[in-house]
Amino acid sequence: MFSLAVSDHFMIAHSFRGEIFGPAQRLHGATYAVELELRRAELDGEGLVADIGALRQLLREALEGLDYRNLDDEAAFEGRNTTTEFLAREIHRRIGDRIRGGALGPAAPFAGLKITLRESPVAWAAYEGPL
């Protein structure tokens, strides 16, 4: 299995509901490092998993709706704790939808996509699934 990874970052504000979150129940900020890893069984005719520039642009576009936002104010997340795990899945969904819609070419035979969010040097979460 071949893979190609690109990275970026984004900054958000949010708060959580539930005693388990302690002081994070108050509004706070987070800067996430994001890694996108795309997999396919065989390389394309040019010897690529995907075009790196196109993949970086796809990631940036998926993050635009999150970057510099207070997620507590976003209707799409109303009633949800926007944890690192939740956001990894949400970014995976956004990018997966775009890839299935042809953002990296028609009917590209990708096997899977993994999104890793690093909230600090010692803590991260990921969501991985097929395309």
DOLUM-558043 format. One record per atom (N, C-alpha, C): residue number from 1; residue in one letter; atom name; x, y, z. Coordinates in pm, 1 decimal. Example, Ala and Ser with C-alpha at 12.3 -4.5 7.8 and 13.67 -1.06 7.14 Angstrom:
BEGIN
<1,'a','N',<1319.0,-569.0,780.0>> <1,'a','CA',<1230.0,-450.0,780.0>> <1,'a','C',<1320.0,-330.0,780.0>> <2,'s','N',<1285.0,-225.0,708.0>> <2,'s','CA',<1367.0,-106.0,714.0>> <2,'s','C',<1290.0,3.0,787.0>> 
//
This chain:
BEGIN
<1,'m','N',<85.6,-117.5,0.0>> <1,'m','CA',<0.0,0.0,0.0>> <1,'m','C',<90.2,123.8,0.0>> <2,'f','N',<64.4,212.6,-91.9>> <2,'f','CA',<137.9,338.8,-100.0>> <2,'f','C',<61.7,445.8,-22.7>> <3,'s','N',<135.0,541.5,28.6>> <3,'s','CA',<68.8,653.4,96.1>> <3,'s','C',<142.1,782.8,65.4>> <4,'l','N',<67.0,891.1,73.9>> <4,'l','CA',<119.8,1025.9,57.1>> <4,'l','C',<60.7,1110.2,168.0>> <5,'a','N',<143.6,1188.3,234.5>> <5,'a','CA',<95.3,1270.3,345.4>> <5,'a','C',<132.8,1416.3,323.7>> <6,'v','N',<42.1,1503.8,363.5>> <6,'v','CA',<65.1,1647.7,364.8>> <6,'v','C',<15.8,1700.1,499.1>> <7,'s','N',<60.3,1820.1,533.9>> <7,'s','CA',<20.7,1875.2,663.0>> <7,'s','C',<-10.7,2023.9,652.3>> <8,'d','N',<-77.4,2073.8,755.5>> <8,'d','CA',<-115.1,2214.3,765.9>> <8,'d','C',<-148.0,2237.3,913.5>> <9,'h','N',<-204.4,2352.1,943.1>> <9,'h','CA',<-249.5,2377.6,1079.7>> <9,'h','C',<-369.6,2470.9,1075.2>> <10,'f','N',<-444.4,2475.3,1187.8>> <10,'f','CA',<-555.3,2568.5,1200.1>> <10,'f','C',<-575.4,2602.3,1347.5>> <11,'m','N',<-638.7,2716.6,1370.7>> <11,'m','CA',<-661.0,2766.3,1506.7>> <11,'m','C',<-809.8,2785.5,1529.8>> <12,'i','N',<-856.5,2740.6,1646.8>> <12,'i','CA',<-998.1,2752.5,1680.2>> <12,'i','C',<-1012.9,2796.7,1826.0>> <13,'a','N',<-1134.6,2835.6,1858.8>> <13,'a','CA',<-1176.3,2852.9,1998.2>> <13,'a','C',<-1297.3,2763.6,2016.7>> <14,'h','N',<-1314.4,2710.9,2137.3>> <14,'h','CA',<-1431.7,2629.9,2169.1>> <14,'h','C',<-1435.9,2604.2,2318.3>> <15,'s','N',<-1546.8,2548.2,2362.7>> <15,'s','CA',<-1561.7,2504.0,2501.1>> <15,'s','C',<-1632.6,2369.9,2498.9>> <16,'f','N',<-1625.0,2299.4,2610.6>> <16,'f','CA',<-1687.0,2167.0,2619.6>> <16,'f','C',<-1792.0,2163.8,2729.4>> <17,'r','N',<-1887.3,2072.9,2713.1>> <17,'r','CA',<-1987.5,2048.9,2816.5>> <17,'r','C',<-1957.8,1914.3,2880.5>> <18,'g','N',<-1961.8,1910.2,3012.9>> <18,'g','CA',<-1940.6,1785.9,3086.8>> <18,'g','C',<-1828.7,1801.1,3187.9>> <19,'e','N',<-1853.6,1750.0,3305.5>> <19,'e','CA',<-1756.5,1760.5,3416.0>> <19,'e','C',<-1621.3,1699.1,3381.5>> <20,'i','N',<-1620.4,1596.3,3297.2>> <20,'i','CA',<-1495.8,1529.3,3261.2>> <20,'i','C',<-1394.1,1625.8,3201.2>> <21,'f','N',<-1442.2,1737.1,3142.7>> <21,'f','CA',<-1353.8,1831.7,3075.1>> <21,'f','C',<-1291.8,1935.0,3167.9>> <22,'g','N',<-1332.4,1937.6,3295.0>> <22,'g','CA',<-1271.2,2029.3,3391.1>> <22,'g','C',<-1266.7,2171.3,3340.3>> <23,'p','N',<-1147.5,2236.7,3346.2>> <23,'p','CA',<-1137.8,2376.8,3304.8>> <23,'p','C',<-1162.2,2399.2,3155.1>> <24,'a','N',<-1156.9,2293.9,3074.3>> <24,'a','CA',<-1183.6,2309.6,2931.0>> <24,'a','C',<-1331.8,2334.3,2903.0>> <25,'q','N',<-1414.1,2333.0,3007.8>> <25,'q','CA',<-1553.9,2371.6,2990.8>> <25,'q','C',<-1564.6,2521.1,2961.0>> <26,'r','N',<-1461.6,2596.1,2999.9>> <26,'r','CA',<-1458.7,2738.7,2967.3>> <26,'r','C',<-1404.4,2757.2,2826.0>> <27,'l','N',<-1437.3,2868.8,2766.3>> <27,'l','CA',<-1387.1,2899.5,2632.8>> <27,'l','C',<-1234.2,2900.3,2634.5>> <28,'h','N',<-1174.3,2832.8,2538.5>> <28,'h','CA',<-1028.5,2826.5,2527.2>> <28,'h','C',<-992.0,2808.9,2380.7>> <29,'g','N',<-866.9,2829.1,2350.2>> <29,'g','CA',<-819.3,2816.9,2213.5>> <29,'g','C',<-735.6,2692.3,2194.2>> <30,'a','N',<-723.8,2653.2,2069.3>> <30,'a','CA',<-638.7,2539.5,2033.5>> <30,'a','C',<-578.8,2565.3,1896.0>> <31,'t','N',<-453.6,2527.5,1880.6>> <31,'t','CA',<-388.4,2529.1,1750.6>> <31,'t','C',<-355.1,2384.9,1717.5>> <32,'y','N',<-415.5,2334.4,1612.3>> <32,'y','CA',<-397.1,2195.7,1571.8>> <32,'y','C',<-301.4,2185.8,1453.3>> <33,'a','N',<-208.6,2093.2,1462.7>> <33,'a','CA',<-131.9,2050.2,1346.7>> <33,'a','C',<-210.9,1935.3,1284.8>> <34,'v','N',<-230.7,1940.5,1153.6>> <34,'v','CA',<-312.8,1841.9,1083.9>> <34,'v','C',<-226.9,1765.5,984.9>> <35,'e','N',<-241.6,1635.0,984.4>> <35,'e','CA',<-174.7,1550.7,886.1>> <35,'e','C',<-281.4,1473.5,809.8>> <36,'l','N',<-273.8,1480.7,678.9>> <36,'l','CA',<-362.8,1405.1,590.2>> <36,'l','C',<-277.6,1299.1,524.0>> <37,'e','N',<-318.9,1173.4,534.8>> <37,'e','CA',<-247.9,1063.8,469.1>> <37,'e','C',<-345.7,991.6,377.4>> <38,'l','N',<-313.4,989.2,249.3>> <38,'l','CA',<-397.0,927.6,146.8>> <38,'l','C',<-328.5,799.2,100.6>> <39,'r','N',<-407.1,691.5,86.1>> <39,'r','CA',<-349.7,561.9,49.3>> <39,'r','C',<-412.1,508.0,-79.2>> <40,'r','N',<-330.5,435.7,-152.7>> <40,'r','CA',<-382.0,360.4,-268.0>> <40,'r','C',<-292.0,240.4,-291.1>> <41,'a','N',<-349.0,134.6,-347.2>> <41,'a','CA',<-276.1,9.2,-365.3>> <41,'a','C',<-171.0,19.0,-475.0>> <42,'e','N',<-201.6,90.6,-581.7>> <42,'e','CA',<-109.1,103.4,-693.9>> <42,'e','C',<-91.6,250.4,-730.4>> <43,'l','N',<26.5,284.8,-776.9>> <43,'l','CA',<52.1,421.6,-820.9>> <43,'l','C',<-18.8,448.0,-953.3>> <44,'d','N',<-44.7,576.2,-980.1>> <44,'d','CA',<-108.3,611.9,-1107.2>> <44,'d','C',<-4.9,603.8,-1220.7>> <45,'g','N',<-45.2,642.4,-1339.8>> <45,'g','CA',<41.0,634.1,-1457.1>> <45,'g','C',<165.9,719.2,-1449.3>> <46,'e','N',<164.1,822.1,-1364.8>> <46,'e','CA',<281.7,908.1,-1346.9>> <46,'e','C',<368.2,863.2,-1229.4>> <47,'g','N',<329.2,756.0,-1163.2>> <47,'g','CA',<404.7,707.2,-1048.6>> <47,'g','C',<369.8,777.2,-919.1>> <48,'l','N',<247.7,829.4,-910.0>> <48,'l','CA',<204.8,906.5,-792.6>> <48,'l','C',<88.4,841.3,-719.4>> <49,'v','N',<78.7,870.8,-590.3>> <49,'v','CA',<-44.9,845.5,-516.0>> <49,'v','C',<-144.5,953.6,-555.9>> <50,'a','N',<-100.0,1078.9,-550.8>> <50,'a','CA',<-179.1,1195.8,-590.8>> <50,'a','C',<-82.7,1311.9,-608.9>> <51,'d','N',<-130.1,1417.2,-670.4>> <51,'d','CA',<-49.6,1537.8,-684.7>> <51,'d','C',<-38.1,1607.3,-549.1>> <52,'i','N',<83.4,1630.5,-502.0>> <52,'i','CA',<104.6,1690.5,-370.0>> <52,'i','C',<40.6,1828.8,-361.0>> <53,'g','N',<57.2,1910.2,-463.3>> <53,'g','CA',<-1.4,2044.3,-461.1>> <53,'g','C',<-152.5,2040.5,-450.8>> <54,'a','N',<-215.3,1952.5,-526.4>> <54,'a','CA',<-361.3,1940.4,-522.1>> <54,'a','C',<-406.6,1889.3,-386.1>> <55,'l','N',<-331.2,1797.7,-327.7>> <55,'l','CA',<-367.1,1743.8,-196.3>> <55,'l','C',<-352.1,1849.8,-87.6>> <56,'r','N',<-245.9,1929.3,-95.2>> <56,'r','CA',<-228.4,2038.8,2.1>> <56,'r','C',<-341.5,2140.5,-9.5>> <57,'q','N',<-379.6,2173.3,-132.5>> <57,'q','CA',<-489.0,2268.6,-154.0>> <57,'q','C',<-620.6,2212.1,-100.4>> <58,'l','N',<-644.8,2085.7,-122.2>> <58,'l','CA',<-765.8,2021.0,-72.2>> <58,'l','C',<-772.1,2028.7,79.8>> <59,'l','N',<-660.9,2004.0,146.2>> <59,'l','CA',<-656.4,2012.9,292.0>> <59,'l','C',<-682.2,2155.6,337.3>> <60,'r','N',<-616.6,2252.9,276.8>> <60,'r','CA',<-635.1,2393.5,315.2>> <60,'r','C',<-780.6,2435.1,299.6>> <61,'e','N',<-843.2,2394.3,189.2>> <61,'e','CA',<-983.2,2429.8,166.3>> <61,'e','C',<-1074.4,2367.8,271.8>> <62,'a','N',<-1045.0,2245.9,313.9>> <62,'a','CA',<-1125.6,2180.7,416.9>> <62,'a','C',<-1111.3,2250.1,551.9>> <63,'l','N',<-994.5,2309.3,576.0>> <63,'l','CA',<-970.4,2376.1,704.4>> <63,'l','C',<-1023.6,2518.5,707.7>> <64,'e','N',<-1045.0,2579.5,591.4>> <64,'e','CA',<-1090.0,2719.6,585.7>> <64,'e','C',<-1215.9,2743.5,668.0>> <65,'g','N',<-1308.7,2649.4,666.9>> <65,'g','CA',<-1432.6,2665.9,742.2>> <65,'g','C',<-1417.3,2650.5,891.7>> <66,'l','N',<-1298.0,2611.7,936.7>> <66,'l','CA',<-1271.3,2593.7,1079.8>> <66,'l','C',<-1172.9,2697.3,1133.9>> <67,'d','N',<-1079.1,2736.8,1052.0>> <67,'d','CA',<-967.9,2821.5,1094.7>> <67,'d','C',<-1016.5,2957.0,1146.1>> <68,'y','N',<-962.1,2997.8,1258.9>> <68,'y','CA',<-994.4,3126.4,1322.8>> <68,'y','C',<-1143.2,3139.5,1354.4>> <69,'r','N',<-1205.8,3029.8,1392.6>> <69,'r','CA',<-1348.4,3031.5,1426.7>> <69,'r','C',<-1367.6,2989.3,1571.0>> <70,'n','N',<-1473.3,3043.7,1631.4>> <70,'n','CA',<-1521.2,2992.1,1759.4>> <70,'n','C',<-1622.6,2884.5,1723.6>> <71,'l','N',<-1587.8,2759.7,1743.2>> <71,'l','CA',<-1674.0,2650.1,1701.3>> <71,'l','C',<-1804.0,2646.5,1780.0>> <72,'d','N',<-1807.3,2710.8,1896.0>> <72,'d','CA',<-1932.2,2719.9,1972.8>> <72,'d','C',<-2037.8,2800.4,1897.7>> <73,'d','N',<-1994.6,2886.6,1806.3>> <73,'d','CA',<-2086.7,2971.1,1729.8>> <73,'d','C',<-2127.8,2910.1,1596.5>> <74,'e','N',<-2075.3,2794.0,1560.9>> <74,'e','CA',<-2103.9,2731.8,1431.3>> <74,'e','C',<-2227.1,2642.2,1442.4>> <75,'a','N',<-2328.8,2673.2,1364.6>> <75,'a','CA',<-2455.1,2598.4,1369.0>> <75,'a','C',<-2433.7,2448.7,1343.8>> <76,'a','N',<-2339.4,2413.6,1259.2>> <76,'a','CA',<-2314.6,2272.6,1226.4>> <76,'a','C',<-2269.8,2191.7,1347.9>> <77,'f','N',<-2216.9,2259.6,1448.8>> <77,'f','CA',<-2165.0,2189.1,1566.7>> <77,'f','C',<-2250.8,2210.6,1690.9>> <78,'e','N',<-2367.1,2269.6,1674.5>> <78,'e','CA',<-2453.9,2298.7,1788.5>> <78,'e','C',<-2484.9,2170.8,1866.6>> <79,'g','N',<-2464.8,2177.6,1997.1>> <79,'g','CA',<-2491.7,2064.0,2083.5>> <79,'g','C',<-2384.5,1957.2,2084.0>> <80,'r','N',<-2272.2,1979.8,2016.9>> <80,'r','CA',<-2164.8,1881.4,2007.9>> <80,'r','C',<-2040.9,1930.6,2081.0>> <81,'n','N',<-1969.6,1840.4,2144.4>> <81,'n','CA',<-1837.5,1870.6,2197.1>> <81,'n','C',<-1738.8,1853.1,2082.0>> <82,'t','N',<-1675.8,1961.2,2040.2>> <82,'t','CA',<-1583.6,1956.2,1926.4>> <82,'t','C',<-1444.3,1912.8,1973.0>> <83,'t','N',<-1439.3,1789.5,2022.4>> <83,'t','CA',<-1314.1,1732.1,2070.7>> <83,'t','C',<-1218.6,1709.1,1953.9>> <84,'t','N',<-1096.4,1679.4,1985.9>> <84,'t','CA',<-996.5,1649.8,1883.7>> <84,'t','C',<-1041.6,1530.5,1799.5>> <85,'e','N',<-1095.3,1428.3,1864.4>> <85,'e','CA',<-1143.1,1310.1,1793.1>> <85,'e','C',<-1257.4,1345.9,1697.2>> <86,'f','N',<-1351.8,1423.5,1746.8>> <86,'f','CA',<-1465.6,1467.0,1665.0>> <86,'f','C',<-1417.6,1546.0,1543.9>> <87,'l','N',<-1324.3,1638.6,1565.0>> <87,'l','CA',<-1274.7,1721.6,1455.1>> <87,'l','C',<-1196.8,1639.1,1352.5>> <88,'a','N',<-1123.5,1537.9,1396.0>> <88,'a','CA',<-1052.3,1451.1,1301.8>> <88,'a','C',<-1152.6,1383.3,1208.2>> <89,'r','N',<-1262.5,1333.9,1264.2>> <89,'r','CA',<-1364.1,1270.7,1180.2>> <89,'r','C',<-1431.8,1372.1,1088.4>> <90,'e','N',<-1458.4,1491.9,1138.7>> <90,'e','CA',<-1522.7,1595.2,1057.6>> <90,'e','C',<-1434.9,1635.5,939.7>> <91,'i','N',<-1305.9,1651.2,961.4>> <91,'i','CA',<-1214.4,1685.5,851.8>> <91,'i','C',<-1206.7,1569.4,752.4>> <92,'h','N',<-1203.2,1447.2,803.1>> <92,'h','CA',<-1204.5,1329.1,716.1>> <92,'h','C',<-1329.3,1331.0,628.5>> <93,'r','N',<-1444.1,1359.2,684.8>> <93,'r','CA',<-1569.7,1363.9,609.3>> <93,'r','C',<-1563.6,1469.4,499.5>> <94,'r','N',<-1517.1,1589.6,535.5>> <94,'r','CA',<-1509.9,1699.1,438.3>> <94,'r','C',<-1417.8,1665.4,321.5>> <95,'i','N',<-1301.5,1610.9,352.6>> <95,'i','CA',<-1205.3,1578.2,247.4>> <95,'i','C',<-1253.0,1457.4,166.7>> <96,'g','N',<-1305.5,1357.0,235.0>> <96,'g','CA',<-1356.9,1239.3,165.1>> <96,'g','C',<-1466.7,1275.2,66.7>> <97,'d','N',<-1557.6,1363.9,107.6>> <97,'d','CA',<-1664.4,1408.2,17.6>> <97,'d','C',<-1607.2,1474.5,-106.8>> <98,'r','N',<-1506.0,1556.5,-87.8>> <98,'r','CA',<-1444.7,1626.7,-201.8>> <98,'r','C',<-1371.0,1529.3,-294.1>> <99,'i','N',<-1300.9,1432.4,-237.2>> <99,'i','CA',<-1230.0,1334.4,-319.9>> <99,'i','C',<-1329.7,1250.8,-398.7>> <100,'r','N',<-1435.8,1203.7,-332.4>> <100,'r','CA',<-1538.3,1125.7,-402.7>> <100,'r','C',<-1606.4,1209.5,-509.9>> <101,'g','N',<-1608.9,1341.5,-491.1>> <101,'g','CA',<-1667.8,1431.5,-589.4>> <101,'g','C',<-1574.6,1466.8,-704.3>> <102,'g','N',<-1453.5,1412.6,-704.8>> <102,'g','CA',<-1362.2,1432.6,-816.6>> <102,'g','C',<-1254.0,1536.2,-795.6>> <103,'a','N',<-1233.0,1583.2,-673.7>> <103,'a','CA',<-1133.2,1687.6,-649.2>> <103,'a','C',<-991.8,1645.9,-686.1>> <104,'l','N',<-964.3,1516.5,-685.2>> <104,'l','CA',<-830.2,1468.6,-722.9>> <104,'l','C',<-833.4,1390.1,-853.0>> <105,'g','N',<-939.1,1407.0,-928.8>> <105,'g','CA',<-953.6,1337.4,-1056.1>> <105,'g','C',<-1072.1,1244.1,-1053.0>> <106,'p','N',<-1121.8,1210.9,-1168.6>> <106,'p','CA',<-1240.4,1125.6,-1175.3>> <106,'p','C',<-1211.4,982.4,-1131.7>> <107,'a','N',<-1295.0,932.1,-1045.4>> <107,'a','CA',<-1291.3,791.5,-1002.6>> <107,'a','C',<-1151.9,745.4,-962.2>> <108,'a','N',<-1078.2,828.5,-891.8>> <108,'a','CA',<-944.5,790.1,-847.0>> <108,'a','C',<-956.3,672.4,-749.2>> <109,'p','N',<-874.3,569.3,-767.6>> <109,'p','CA',<-886.0,446.9,-687.3>> <109,'p','C',<-812.1,454.0,-553.3>> <110,'f','N',<-852.3,544.9,-468.5>> <110,'f','CA',<-787.3,556.8,-338.1>> <110,'f','C',<-845.2,454.5,-241.5>> <111,'a','N',<-758.5,398.0,-159.5>> <111,'a','CA',<-799.6,293.4,-66.6>> <111,'a','C',<-842.4,349.3,67.7>> <112,'g','N',<-781.9,457.3,111.6>> <112,'g','CA',<-815.1,507.5,243.5>> <112,'g','C',<-757.4,644.4,269.1>> <113,'l','N',<-809.7,704.3,374.7>> <113,'l','CA',<-770.3,838.5,416.0>> <113,'l','C',<-758.6,839.0,567.4>> <114,'k','N',<-651.0,896.7,617.2>> <114,'k','CA',<-631.2,910.9,761.3>> <114,'k','C',<-604.6,1056.6,791.6>> <115,'i','N',<-674.9,1110.3,890.1>> <115,'i','CA',<-653.9,1245.9,938.2>> <115,'i','C',<-604.1,1236.5,1081.5>> <116,'t','N',<-490.2,1298.5,1107.3>> <116,'t','CA',<-434.4,1304.2,1242.5>> <116,'t','C',<-432.0,1450.0,1286.1>> <117,'l','N',<-485.3,1477.2,1404.9>> <117,'l','CA',<-481.3,1611.8,1463.7>> <117,'l','C',<-392.2,1606.3,1586.1>> <118,'r','N',<-290.8,1690.1,1586.9>> <118,'r','CA',<-199.4,1699.2,1701.2>> <118,'r','C',<-231.9,1826.7,1775.8>> <119,'e','N',<-281.2,1810.3,1899.7>> <119,'e','CA',<-315.5,1928.2,1978.8>> <119,'e','C',<-200.3,1973.3,2067.0>> <120,'s','N',<-100.6,1889.1,2082.3>> <120,'s','CA',<21.1,1924.9,2154.8>> <120,'s','C',<127.1,1821.7,2118.4>> <121,'p','N',<251.7,1843.3,2159.9>> <121,'p','CA',<354.9,1742.8,2129.7>> <121,'p','C',<330.7,1608.3,2197.8>> <122,'v','N',<241.8,1603.6,2297.6>> <122,'v','CA',<220.7,1478.9,2371.2>> <122,'v','C',<80.2,1421.9,2357.0>> <123,'a','N',<-7.6,1485.1,2276.8>> <123,'a','CA',<-144.4,1435.4,2264.0>> <123,'a','C',<-196.8,1458.0,2122.9>> <124,'w','N',<-255.1,1353.3,2064.0>> <124,'w','CA',<-314.2,1364.5,1931.5>> <124,'w','C',<-422.8,1259.6,1917.7>> <125,'a','N',<-504.5,1278.3,1813.3>> <125,'a','CA',<-611.6,1185.1,1780.4>> <125,'a','C',<-615.3,1171.2,1629.2>> <126,'a','N',<-675.1,1061.7,1582.7>> <126,'a','CA',<-683.8,1037.2,1439.2>> <126,'a','C',<-816.4,971.1,1406.3>> <127,'y','N',<-854.9,988.1,1281.1>> <127,'y','CA',<-969.1,914.4,1225.6>> <127,'y','C',<-926.6,861.6,1090.5>> <128,'e','N',<-950.4,731.8,1069.0>> <128,'e','CA',<-909.2,666.2,946.0>> <128,'e','C',<-1024.2,585.0,891.4>> <129,'g','N',<-1039.7,588.7,758.6>> <129,'g','CA',<-1145.1,509.5,697.8>> <129,'g','C',<-1125.5,499.1,547.8>> <130,'p','N',<-1203.2,411.6,485.4>> <130,'p','CA',<-1194.3,394.4,341.0>> <130,'p','C',<-1255.0,511.2,266.8>> <131,'l','N',<-1223.6,522.3,140.3>> <131,'l','CA',<-1284.5,622.5,53.0>> <131,'l','C',<-1375.7,553.8,-46.6>> 
//
